[in-house]
Amino acid sequence: MKSKFEKMGGTYTEIGGILYPNITPPDPDHRPMGIWGMRHEEYLKEHHYLTYINLLTTGKLES
């Protein structure tokens, strides 16, 4: 039985008997964030951690 990841075309690599998904993070746009962007990032880390993690993992934090 295939997992949802495999049904979507994902593959795994076996290392030491453990299967690791072959995923790469999105390539972020390498623009400087600026002082207000950095302050907003710190605010999200301190007060809205789940939103911060969601933006970070989807690659949308710096946009």
mmCIF file as Biopython writes it, N, C-alpha, C and O atoms, coordinates in Angstrom:
data_model
#
loop_
_atom_site.group_PDB
_atom_site.id
_atom_site.type_symbol
_atom_site.label_atom_id
_atom_site.label_alt_id
_atom_site.label_comp_id
_atom_site.label_asym_id
_atom_site.label_entity_id
_atom_site.label_seq_id
_atom_site.pdbx_PDB_ins_code
_atom_site.Cartn_x
_atom_site.Cartn_y
_atom_site.Cartn_z
_atom_site.occupancy
_atom_site.B_iso_or_equiv
_atom_site.auth_seq_id
_atom_site.auth_asym_id
_atom_site.pdbx_PDB_model_num
ATOM 1   N N  . MET A ? 1  ? 0.847  -1.179 0.000  1.0 0.0 1  A 1 
ATOM 2   C CA . MET A ? 1  ? 0.000  0.000  0.000  1.0 0.0 1  A 1 
ATOM 3   C C  . MET A ? 1  ? 0.891  1.240  0.000  1.0 0.0 1  A 1 
ATOM 4   O O  . MET A ? 1  ? 1.814  1.349  0.808  1.0 0.0 1  A 1 
ATOM 5   N N  . LYS A ? 2  ? 0.612  2.167  -0.904 1.0 0.0 2  A 1 
ATOM 6   C CA . LYS A ? 2  ? 1.405  3.381  -1.020 1.0 0.0 2  A 1 
ATOM 7   C C  . LYS A ? 2  ? 0.910  4.444  -0.041 1.0 0.0 2  A 1 
ATOM 8   O O  . LYS A ? 2  ? -0.282 4.540  0.253  1.0 0.0 2  A 1 
ATOM 9   N N  . SER A ? 3  ? 1.850  5.231  0.450  1.0 0.0 3  A 1 
ATOM 10  C CA . SER A ? 3  ? 1.481  6.351  1.316  1.0 0.0 3  A 1 
ATOM 11  C C  . SER A ? 3  ? 0.988  7.512  0.452  1.0 0.0 3  A 1 
ATOM 12  O O  . SER A ? 3  ? 1.138  7.483  -0.770 1.0 0.0 3  A 1 
ATOM 13  N N  . LYS A ? 4  ? 0.405  8.526  1.077  1.0 0.0 4  A 1 
ATOM 14  C CA . LYS A ? 4  ? -0.040 9.703  0.343  1.0 0.0 4  A 1 
ATOM 15  C C  . LYS A ? 4  ? 1.141  10.370 -0.363 1.0 0.0 4  A 1 
ATOM 16  O O  . LYS A ? 4  ? 1.010  10.866 -1.482 1.0 0.0 4  A 1 
ATOM 17  N N  . PHE A ? 5  ? 2.289  10.374 0.304  1.0 0.0 5  A 1 
ATOM 18  C CA . PHE A ? 5  ? 3.500  10.972 -0.261 1.0 0.0 5  A 1 
ATOM 19  C C  . PHE A ? 5  ? 3.888  10.262 -1.555 1.0 0.0 5  A 1 
ATOM 20  O O  . PHE A ? 5  ? 4.243  10.911 -2.539 1.0 0.0 5  A 1 
ATOM 21  N N  . GLU A ? 6  ? 3.822  8.946  -1.554 1.0 0.0 6  A 1 
ATOM 22  C CA . GLU A ? 6  ? 4.160  8.166  -2.753 1.0 0.0 6  A 1 
ATOM 23  C C  . GLU A ? 6  ? 3.114  8.347  -3.852 1.0 0.0 6  A 1 
ATOM 24  O O  . GLU A ? 6  ? 3.457  8.396  -5.033 1.0 0.0 6  A 1 
ATOM 25  N N  . LYS A ? 7  ? 1.849  8.444  -3.471 1.0 0.0 7  A 1 
ATOM 26  C CA . LYS A ? 7  ? 0.794  8.660  -4.457 1.0 0.0 7  A 1 
ATOM 27  C C  . LYS A ? 7  ? 0.946  9.998  -5.164 1.0 0.0 7  A 1 
ATOM 28  O O  . LYS A ? 7  ? 0.537  10.147 -6.315 1.0 0.0 7  A 1 
ATOM 29  N N  . MET A ? 8  ? 1.534  10.969 -4.475 1.0 0.0 8  A 1 
ATOM 30  C CA . MET A ? 8  ? 1.759  12.291 -5.059 1.0 0.0 8  A 1 
ATOM 31  C C  . MET A ? 8  ? 3.070  12.352 -5.843 1.0 0.0 8  A 1 
ATOM 32  O O  . MET A ? 8  ? 3.443  13.414 -6.340 1.0 0.0 8  A 1 
ATOM 33  N N  . GLY A ? 9  ? 3.763  11.233 -5.956 1.0 0.0 9  A 1 
ATOM 34  C CA . GLY A ? 9  ? 4.990  11.195 -6.743 1.0 0.0 9  A 1 
ATOM 35  C C  . GLY A ? 9  ? 6.254  11.288 -5.914 1.0 0.0 9  A 1 
ATOM 36  O O  . GLY A ? 9  ? 7.345  11.391 -6.474 1.0 0.0 9  A 1 
ATOM 37  N N  . GLY A ? 10 ? 6.141  11.254 -4.606 1.0 0.0 10 A 1 
ATOM 38  C CA . GLY A ? 10 ? 7.300  11.342 -3.724 1.0 0.0 10 A 1 
ATOM 39  C C  . GLY A ? 10 ? 8.078  10.034 -3.680 1.0 0.0 10 A 1 
ATOM 40  O O  . GLY A ? 10 ? 7.525  8.957  -3.903 1.0 0.0 10 A 1 
ATOM 41  N N  . THR A ? 11 ? 9.350  10.145 -3.394 1.0 0.0 11 A 1 
ATOM 42  C CA . THR A ? 11 ? 10.208 8.961  -3.283 1.0 0.0 11 A 1 
ATOM 43  C C  . THR A ? 11 ? 10.946 8.994  -1.952 1.0 0.0 11 A 1 
ATOM 44  O O  . THR A ? 11 ? 11.013 10.025 -1.283 1.0 0.0 11 A 1 
ATOM 45  N N  . TYR A ? 12 ? 11.493 7.853  -1.586 1.0 0.0 12 A 1 
ATOM 46  C CA . TYR A ? 12 ? 12.223 7.709  -0.329 1.0 0.0 12 A 1 
ATOM 47  C C  . TYR A ? 12 ? 13.637 7.215  -0.600 1.0 0.0 12 A 1 
ATOM 48  O O  . TYR A ? 12 ? 13.905 6.586  -1.623 1.0 0.0 12 A 1 
ATOM 49  N N  . THR A ? 13 ? 14.539 7.512  0.337  1.0 0.0 13 A 1 
ATOM 50  C CA . THR A ? 13 ? 15.890 6.964  0.335  1.0 0.0 13 A 1 
ATOM 51  C C  . THR A ? 13 ? 16.066 6.194  1.633  1.0 0.0 13 A 1 
ATOM 52  O O  . THR A ? 13 ? 15.742 6.700  2.708  1.0 0.0 13 A 1 
ATOM 53  N N  . GLU A ? 14 ? 16.580 4.965  1.539  1.0 0.0 14 A 1 
ATOM 54  C CA . GLU A ? 14 ? 16.780 4.143  2.733  1.0 0.0 14 A 1 
ATOM 55  C C  . GLU A ? 14 ? 18.213 4.308  3.229  1.0 0.0 14 A 1 
ATOM 56  O O  . GLU A ? 14 ? 19.169 4.079  2.487  1.0 0.0 14 A 1 
ATOM 57  N N  . ILE A ? 15 ? 18.349 4.706  4.485  1.0 0.0 15 A 1 
ATOM 58  C CA . ILE A ? 15 ? 19.659 4.855  5.119  1.0 0.0 15 A 1 
ATOM 59  C C  . ILE A ? 15 ? 19.596 4.133  6.453  1.0 0.0 15 A 1 
ATOM 60  O O  . ILE A ? 15 ? 18.846 4.532  7.343  1.0 0.0 15 A 1 
ATOM 61  N N  . GLY A ? 16 ? 20.370 3.083  6.595  1.0 0.0 16 A 1 
ATOM 62  C CA . GLY A ? 16 ? 20.408 2.334  7.843  1.0 0.0 16 A 1 
ATOM 63  C C  . GLY A ? 16 ? 19.075 1.704  8.213  1.0 0.0 16 A 1 
ATOM 64  O O  . GLY A ? 16 ? 18.750 1.598  9.396  1.0 0.0 16 A 1 
ATOM 65  N N  . GLY A ? 17 ? 18.309 1.291  7.236  1.0 0.0 17 A 1 
ATOM 66  C CA . GLY A ? 17 ? 17.034 0.652  7.513  1.0 0.0 17 A 1 
ATOM 67  C C  . GLY A ? 17 ? 15.890 1.619  7.765  1.0 0.0 17 A 1 
ATOM 68  O O  . GLY A ? 17 ? 14.771 1.191  8.050  1.0 0.0 17 A 1 
ATOM 69  N N  . ILE A ? 18 ? 16.149 2.913  7.665  1.0 0.0 18 A 1 
ATOM 70  C CA . ILE A ? 18 ? 15.119 3.930  7.883  1.0 0.0 18 A 1 
ATOM 71  C C  . ILE A ? 18 ? 14.854 4.637  6.562  1.0 0.0 18 A 1 
ATOM 72  O O  . ILE A ? 18 ? 15.791 5.013  5.858  1.0 0.0 18 A 1 
ATOM 73  N N  . LEU A ? 19 ? 13.575 4.820  6.220  1.0 0.0 19 A 1 
ATOM 74  C CA . LEU A ? 19 ? 13.213 5.510  4.985  1.0 0.0 19 A 1 
ATOM 75  C C  . LEU A ? 19 ? 13.071 7.011  5.244  1.0 0.0 19 A 1 
ATOM 76  O O  . LEU A ? 19 ? 12.314 7.441  6.114  1.0 0.0 19 A 1 
ATOM 77  N N  . TYR A ? 20 ? 13.822 7.795  4.463  1.0 0.0 20 A 1 
ATOM 78  C CA . TYR A ? 20 ? 13.752 9.252  4.546  1.0 0.0 20 A 1 
ATOM 79  C C  . TYR A ? 20 ? 13.143 9.784  3.255  1.0 0.0 20 A 1 
ATOM 80  O O  . TYR A ? 20 ? 13.539 9.357  2.171  1.0 0.0 20 A 1 
ATOM 81  N N  . PRO A ? 21 ? 12.175 10.719 3.349  1.0 0.0 21 A 1 
ATOM 82  C CA . PRO A ? 21 ? 11.585 11.254 2.117  1.0 0.0 21 A 1 
ATOM 83  C C  . PRO A ? 21 ? 12.594 12.141 1.385  1.0 0.0 21 A 1 
ATOM 84  O O  . PRO A ? 21 ? 13.369 12.868 2.007  1.0 0.0 21 A 1 
ATOM 85  N N  . ASN A ? 22 ? 12.567 12.067 0.070  1.0 0.0 22 A 1 
ATOM 86  C CA . ASN A ? 22 ? 13.431 12.906 -0.754 1.0 0.0 22 A 1 
ATOM 87  C C  . ASN A ? 22 ? 12.726 14.233 -1.001 1.0 0.0 22 A 1 
ATOM 88  O O  . ASN A ? 22 ? 11.996 14.389 -1.980 1.0 0.0 22 A 1 
ATOM 89  N N  . ILE A ? 23 ? 12.951 15.177 -0.111 1.0 0.0 23 A 1 
ATOM 90  C CA . ILE A ? 23 ? 12.336 16.497 -0.233 1.0 0.0 23 A 1 
ATOM 91  C C  . ILE A ? 23 ? 13.423 17.558 -0.119 1.0 0.0 23 A 1 
ATOM 92  O O  . ILE A ? 23 ? 14.448 17.345 0.527  1.0 0.0 23 A 1 
ATOM 93  N N  . THR A ? 24 ? 13.191 18.684 -0.744 1.0 0.0 24 A 1 
ATOM 94  C CA . THR A ? 24 ? 14.091 19.827 -0.638 1.0 0.0 24 A 1 
ATOM 95  C C  . THR A ? 24 ? 13.252 21.054 -0.329 1.0 0.0 24 A 1 
ATOM 96  O O  . THR A ? 24 ? 12.146 21.193 -0.850 1.0 0.0 24 A 1 
ATOM 97  N N  . PRO A ? 25 ? 13.756 21.940 0.505  1.0 0.0 25 A 1 
ATOM 98  C CA . PRO A ? 25 ? 12.997 23.158 0.802  1.0 0.0 25 A 1 
ATOM 99  C C  . PRO A ? 25 ? 12.956 24.057 -0.426 1.0 0.0 25 A 1 
ATOM 100 O O  . PRO A ? 25 ? 13.852 23.996 -1.268 1.0 0.0 25 A 1 
ATOM 101 N N  . PRO A ? 26 ? 11.928 24.888 -0.536 1.0 0.0 26 A 1 
ATOM 102 C CA . PRO A ? 26 ? 11.862 25.797 -1.675 1.0 0.0 26 A 1 
ATOM 103 C C  . PRO A ? 26 ? 13.029 26.779 -1.646 1.0 0.0 26 A 1 
ATOM 104 O O  . PRO A ? 26 ? 13.494 27.170 -0.576 1.0 0.0 26 A 1 
ATOM 105 N N  . ASP A ? 27 ? 13.495 27.170 -2.820 1.0 0.0 27 A 1 
ATOM 106 C CA . ASP A ? 27 ? 14.595 28.115 -2.920 1.0 0.0 27 A 1 
ATOM 107 C C  . ASP A ? 27 ? 14.069 29.523 -2.637 1.0 0.0 27 A 1 
ATOM 108 O O  . ASP A ? 27 ? 13.330 30.075 -3.452 1.0 0.0 27 A 1 
ATOM 109 N N  . PRO A ? 28 ? 14.436 30.113 -1.497 1.0 0.0 28 A 1 
ATOM 110 C CA . PRO A ? 28 ? 13.899 31.431 -1.159 1.0 0.0 28 A 1 
ATOM 111 C C  . PRO A ? 28 ? 14.517 32.523 -2.033 1.0 0.0 28 A 1 
ATOM 112 O O  . PRO A ? 28 ? 15.636 32.390 -2.529 1.0 0.0 28 A 1 
ATOM 113 N N  . ASP A ? 29 ? 13.769 33.585 -2.201 1.0 0.0 29 A 1 
ATOM 114 C CA . ASP A ? 29 ? 14.265 34.752 -2.916 1.0 0.0 29 A 1 
ATOM 115 C C  . ASP A ? 29 ? 15.275 35.438 -2.003 1.0 0.0 29 A 1 
ATOM 116 O O  . ASP A ? 29 ? 14.937 35.787 -0.873 1.0 0.0 29 A 1 
ATOM 117 N N  . HIS A ? 30 ? 16.491 35.636 -2.460 1.0 0.0 30 A 1 
ATOM 118 C CA . HIS A ? 30 ? 17.564 36.131 -1.603 1.0 0.0 30 A 1 
ATOM 119 C C  . HIS A ? 30 ? 17.648 37.656 -1.582 1.0 0.0 30 A 1 
ATOM 120 O O  . HIS A ? 30 ? 18.699 38.226 -1.876 1.0 0.0 30 A 1 
ATOM 121 N N  . ARG A ? 31 ? 16.549 38.311 -1.236 1.0 0.0 31 A 1 
ATOM 122 C CA . ARG A ? 31 ? 16.554 39.761 -1.083 1.0 0.0 31 A 1 
ATOM 123 C C  . ARG A ? 31 ? 16.840 40.086 0.379  1.0 0.0 31 A 1 
ATOM 124 O O  . ARG A ? 31 ? 16.426 39.342 1.268  1.0 0.0 31 A 1 
ATOM 125 N N  . PRO A ? 32 ? 17.536 41.176 0.635  1.0 0.0 32 A 1 
ATOM 126 C CA . PRO A ? 32 ? 17.712 41.567 2.043  1.0 0.0 32 A 1 
ATOM 127 C C  . PRO A ? 32 ? 16.359 41.928 2.654  1.0 0.0 32 A 1 
ATOM 128 O O  . PRO A ? 32 ? 15.533 42.585 2.021  1.0 0.0 32 A 1 
ATOM 129 N N  . MET A ? 33 ? 16.147 41.483 3.903  1.0 0.0 33 A 1 
ATOM 130 C CA . MET A ? 33 ? 14.846 41.656 4.532  1.0 0.0 33 A 1 
ATOM 131 C C  . MET A ? 33 ? 14.622 43.089 5.019  1.0 0.0 33 A 1 
ATOM 132 O O  . MET A ? 33 ? 13.497 43.582 4.938  1.0 0.0 33 A 1 
ATOM 133 N N  . GLY A ? 34 ? 15.627 43.754 5.507  1.0 0.0 34 A 1 
ATOM 134 C CA . GLY A ? 34 ? 15.447 45.096 6.043  1.0 0.0 34 A 1 
ATOM 135 C C  . GLY A ? 34 ? 15.128 45.063 7.532  1.0 0.0 34 A 1 
ATOM 136 O O  . GLY A ? 34 ? 14.772 44.021 8.084  1.0 0.0 34 A 1 
ATOM 137 N N  . ILE A ? 35 ? 15.261 46.204 8.161  1.0 0.0 35 A 1 
ATOM 138 C CA . ILE A ? 35 ? 15.093 46.286 9.616  1.0 0.0 35 A 1 
ATOM 139 C C  . ILE A ? 35 ? 13.661 45.972 10.041 1.0 0.0 35 A 1 
ATOM 140 O O  . ILE A ? 35 ? 13.459 45.265 11.029 1.0 0.0 35 A 1 
ATOM 141 N N  . TRP A ? 36 ? 12.654 46.486 9.311  1.0 0.0 36 A 1 
ATOM 142 C CA . TRP A ? 36 ? 11.265 46.257 9.720  1.0 0.0 36 A 1 
ATOM 143 C C  . TRP A ? 36 ? 10.841 44.819 9.461  1.0 0.0 36 A 1 
ATOM 144 O O  . TRP A ? 36 ? 10.032 44.268 10.207 1.0 0.0 36 A 1 
ATOM 145 N N  . GLY A ? 37 ? 11.373 44.214 8.421  1.0 0.0 37 A 1 
ATOM 146 C CA . GLY A ? 37 ? 11.099 42.805 8.180  1.0 0.0 37 A 1 
ATOM 147 C C  . GLY A ? 37 ? 11.682 41.936 9.276  1.0 0.0 37 A 1 
ATOM 148 O O  . GLY A ? 37 ? 11.037 40.986 9.720  1.0 0.0 37 A 1 
ATOM 149 N N  . MET A ? 38 ? 12.910 42.249 9.728  1.0 0.0 38 A 1 
ATOM 150 C CA . MET A ? 38 ? 13.536 41.483 10.801 1.0 0.0 38 A 1 
ATOM 151 C C  . MET A ? 38 ? 12.787 41.659 12.111 1.0 0.0 38 A 1 
ATOM 152 O O  . MET A ? 38 ? 12.641 40.711 12.882 1.0 0.0 38 A 1 
ATOM 153 N N  . ARG A ? 39 ? 12.308 42.882 12.363 1.0 0.0 39 A 1 
ATOM 154 C CA . ARG A ? 39 ? 11.528 43.113 13.591 1.0 0.0 39 A 1 
ATOM 155 C C  . ARG A ? 39 ? 10.206 42.361 13.552 1.0 0.0 39 A 1 
ATOM 156 O O  . ARG A ? 39 ? 9.768  41.817 14.567 1.0 0.0 39 A 1 
ATOM 157 N N  . HIS A ? 40 ? 9.568  42.327 12.385 1.0 0.0 40 A 1 
ATOM 158 C CA . HIS A ? 40 ? 8.309  41.589 12.269 1.0 0.0 40 A 1 
ATOM 159 C C  . HIS A ? 40 ? 8.557  40.088 12.434 1.0 0.0 40 A 1 
ATOM 160 O O  . HIS A ? 40 ? 7.737  39.387 13.027 1.0 0.0 40 A 1 
ATOM 161 N N  . GLU A ? 41 ? 9.671  39.597 11.921 1.0 0.0 41 A 1 
ATOM 162 C CA . GLU A ? 41 ? 10.015 38.188 12.099 1.0 0.0 41 A 1 
ATOM 163 C C  . GLU A ? 41 ? 10.183 37.860 13.582 1.0 0.0 41 A 1 
ATOM 164 O O  . GLU A ? 41 ? 9.687  36.832 14.043 1.0 0.0 41 A 1 
ATOM 165 N N  . GLU A ? 42 ? 10.865 38.706 14.323 1.0 0.0 42 A 1 
ATOM 166 C CA . GLU A ? 42 ? 11.029 38.490 15.765 1.0 0.0 42 A 1 
ATOM 167 C C  . GLU A ? 42 ? 9.679  38.532 16.482 1.0 0.0 42 A 1 
ATOM 168 O O  . GLU A ? 42 ? 9.435  37.743 17.395 1.0 0.0 42 A 1 
ATOM 169 N N  . TYR A ? 43 ? 8.801  39.455 16.067 1.0 0.0 43 A 1 
ATOM 170 C CA . TYR A ? 43 ? 7.464  39.531 16.656 1.0 0.0 43 A 1 
ATOM 171 C C  . TYR A ? 43 ? 6.692  38.231 16.420 1.0 0.0 43 A 1 
ATOM 172 O O  . TYR A ? 43 ? 6.047  37.709 17.329 1.0 0.0 43 A 1 
ATOM 173 N N  . LEU A ? 44 ? 6.766  37.712 15.180 1.0 0.0 44 A 1 
ATOM 174 C CA . LEU A ? 44 ? 6.076  36.459 14.884 1.0 0.0 44 A 1 
ATOM 175 C C  . LEU A ? 44 ? 6.644  35.320 15.716 1.0 0.0 44 A 1 
ATOM 176 O O  . LEU A ? 44 ? 5.885  34.493 16.221 1.0 0.0 44 A 1 
ATOM 177 N N  . LYS A ? 45 ? 7.967  35.258 15.870 1.0 0.0 45 A 1 
ATOM 178 C CA . LYS A ? 45 ? 8.592  34.201 16.671 1.0 0.0 45 A 1 
ATOM 179 C C  . LYS A ? 45 ? 8.094  34.230 18.106 1.0 0.0 45 A 1 
ATOM 180 O O  . LYS A ? 45 ? 7.827  33.183 18.696 1.0 0.0 45 A 1 
ATOM 181 N N  . GLU A ? 46 ? 7.969  35.430 18.672 1.0 0.0 46 A 1 
ATOM 182 C CA . GLU A ? 46 ? 7.614  35.565 20.086 1.0 0.0 46 A 1 
ATOM 183 C C  . GLU A ? 46 ? 6.112  35.426 20.341 1.0 0.0 46 A 1 
ATOM 184 O O  . GLU A ? 46 ? 5.711  34.839 21.346 1.0 0.0 46 A 1 
ATOM 185 N N  . HIS A ? 47 ? 5.284  35.956 19.449 1.0 0.0 47 A 1 
ATOM 186 C CA . HIS A ? 47 ? 3.855  36.060 19.739 1.0 0.0 47 A 1 
ATOM 187 C C  . HIS A ? 47 ? 2.948  35.195 18.869 1.0 0.0 47 A 1 
ATOM 188 O O  . HIS A ? 47 ? 1.821  34.902 19.267 1.0 0.0 47 A 1 
ATOM 189 N N  . HIS A ? 48 ? 3.411  34.781 17.696 1.0 0.0 48 A 1 
ATOM 190 C CA . HIS A ? 48 ? 2.605  33.972 16.775 1.0 0.0 48 A 1 
ATOM 191 C C  . HIS A ? 48 ? 3.496  32.889 16.181 1.0 0.0 48 A 1 
ATOM 192 O O  . HIS A ? 48 ? 3.763  32.875 14.979 1.0 0.0 48 A 1 
ATOM 193 N N  . TYR A ? 49 ? 3.951  31.984 17.039 1.0 0.0 49 A 1 
ATOM 194 C CA . TYR A ? 49 ? 4.959  30.993 16.654 1.0 0.0 49 A 1 
ATOM 195 C C  . TYR A ? 49 ? 4.468  30.059 15.546 1.0 0.0 49 A 1 
ATOM 196 O O  . TYR A ? 49 ? 5.231  29.748 14.631 1.0 0.0 49 A 1 
ATOM 197 N N  . LEU A ? 50 ? 3.213  29.604 15.606 1.0 0.0 50 A 1 
ATOM 198 C CA . LEU A ? 50 ? 2.707  28.703 14.572 1.0 0.0 50 A 1 
ATOM 199 C C  . LEU A ? 50 ? 2.659  29.379 13.206 1.0 0.0 50 A 1 
ATOM 200 O O  . LEU A ? 50 ? 2.989  28.757 12.196 1.0 0.0 50 A 1 
ATOM 201 N N  . THR A ? 51 ? 2.253  30.638 13.167 1.0 0.0 51 A 1 
ATOM 202 C CA . THR A ? 51 ? 2.257  31.376 11.909 1.0 0.0 51 A 1 
ATOM 203 C C  . THR A ? 51 ? 3.676  31.515 11.388 1.0 0.0 51 A 1 
ATOM 204 O O  . THR A ? 51 ? 3.918  31.362 10.191 1.0 0.0 51 A 1 
ATOM 205 N N  . TYR A ? 52 ? 4.619  31.803 12.283 1.0 0.0 52 A 1 
ATOM 206 C CA . TYR A ? 52 ? 6.026  31.917 11.905 1.0 0.0 52 A 1 
ATOM 207 C C  . TYR A ? 52 ? 6.536  30.611 11.299 1.0 0.0 52 A 1 
ATOM 208 O O  . TYR A ? 52 ? 7.183  30.629 10.252 1.0 0.0 52 A 1 
ATOM 209 N N  . ILE A ? 53 ? 6.256  29.481 11.943 1.0 0.0 53 A 1 
ATOM 210 C CA . ILE A ? 53 ? 6.713  28.175 11.447 1.0 0.0 53 A 1 
ATOM 211 C C  . ILE A ? 53 ? 6.081  27.867 10.096 1.0 0.0 53 A 1 
ATOM 212 O O  . ILE A ? 53 ? 6.759  27.374 9.194  1.0 0.0 53 A 1 
ATOM 213 N N  . ASN A ? 54 ? 4.782  28.156 9.946  1.0 0.0 54 A 1 
ATOM 214 C CA . ASN A ? 54 ? 4.116  27.906 8.668  1.0 0.0 54 A 1 
ATOM 215 C C  . ASN A ? 54 ? 4.749  28.725 7.547  1.0 0.0 54 A 1 
ATOM 216 O O  . ASN A ? 54 ? 4.991  28.198 6.461  1.0 0.0 54 A 1 
ATOM 217 N N  . LEU A ? 55 ? 5.018  29.990 7.794  1.0 0.0 55 A 1 
ATOM 218 C CA . LEU A ? 55 ? 5.652  30.833 6.777  1.0 0.0 55 A 1 
ATOM 219 C C  . LEU A ? 55 ? 7.074  30.367 6.484  1.0 0.0 55 A 1 
ATOM 220 O O  . LEU A ? 55 ? 7.517  30.395 5.335  1.0 0.0 55 A 1 
ATOM 221 N N  . LEU A ? 56 ? 7.780  29.944 7.511  1.0 0.0 56 A 1 
ATOM 222 C CA . LEU A ? 56 ? 9.162  29.505 7.335  1.0 0.0 56 A 1 
ATOM 223 C C  . LEU A ? 56 ? 9.234  28.218 6.514  1.0 0.0 56 A 1 
ATOM 224 O O  . LEU A ? 56 ? 10.072 28.107 5.619  1.0 0.0 56 A 1 
ATOM 225 N N  . THR A ? 57 ? 8.375  27.254 6.804  1.0 0.0 57 A 1 
ATOM 226 C CA . THR A ? 57 ? 8.446  25.965 6.119  1.0 0.0 57 A 1 
ATOM 227 C C  . THR A ? 57 ? 7.901  26.026 4.695  1.0 0.0 57 A 1 
ATOM 228 O O  . THR A ? 57 ? 8.281  25.207 3.858  1.0 0.0 57 A 1 
ATOM 229 N N  . THR A ? 58 ? 7.023  26.975 4.406  1.0 0.0 58 A 1 
ATOM 230 C CA . THR A ? 58 ? 6.500  27.102 3.035  1.0 0.0 58 A 1 
ATOM 231 C C  . THR A ? 58 ? 7.356  28.015 2.182  1.0 0.0 58 A 1 
ATOM 232 O O  . THR A ? 58 ? 7.116  28.143 0.982  1.0 0.0 58 A 1 
ATOM 233 N N  . GLY A ? 59 ? 8.359  28.659 2.787  1.0 0.0 59 A 1 
ATOM 234 C CA . GLY A ? 59 ? 9.241  29.543 2.023  1.0 0.0 59 A 1 
ATOM 235 C C  . GLY A ? 59 ? 8.674  30.927 1.796  1.0 0.0 59 A 1 
ATOM 236 O O  . GLY A ? 59 ? 9.179  31.669 0.954  1.0 0.0 59 A 1 
ATOM 237 N N  . LYS A ? 60 ? 7.633  31.292 2.530  1.0 0.0 60 A 1 
ATOM 238 C CA . LYS A ? 60 ? 6.976  32.587 2.330  1.0 0.0 60 A 1 
ATOM 239 C C  . LYS A ? 60 ? 7.376  33.621 3.370  1.0 0.0 60 A 1 
ATOM 240 O O  . LYS A ? 60 ? 6.869  34.742 3.347  1.0 0.0 60 A 1 
ATOM 241 N N  . LEU A ? 61 ? 8.274  33.266 4.281  1.0 0.0 61 A 1 
ATOM 242 C CA . LEU A ? 61 ? 8.641  34.179 5.365  1.0 0.0 61 A 1 
ATOM 243 C C  . LEU A ? 61 ? 9.294  35.450 4.839  1.0 0.0 61 A 1 
ATOM 244 O O  . LEU A ? 61 ? 9.012  36.538 5.341  1.0 0.0 61 A 1 
ATOM 245 N N  . GLU A ? 62 ? 10.154 35.332 3.845  1.0 0.0 62 A 1 
ATOM 246 C CA . GLU A ? 62 ? 10.900 36.485 3.368  1.0 0.0 62 A 1 
ATOM 247 C C  . GLU A ? 62 ? 10.194 37.218 2.225  1.0 0.0 62 A 1 
ATOM 248 O O  . GLU A ? 62 ? 10.743 38.176 1.681  1.0 0.0 62 A 1 
ATOM 249 N N  . SER A ? 63 ? 8.991  36.784 1.855  1.0 0.0 63 A 1 
ATOM 250 C CA . SER A ? 63 ? 8.302  37.460 0.761  1.0 0.0 63 A 1 
ATOM 251 C C  . SER A ? 63 ? 7.381  38.553 1.267  1.0 0.0 63 A 1 
ATOM 252 O O  . SER A ? 63 ? 6.724  39.223 0.471  1.0 0.0 63 A 1 
#
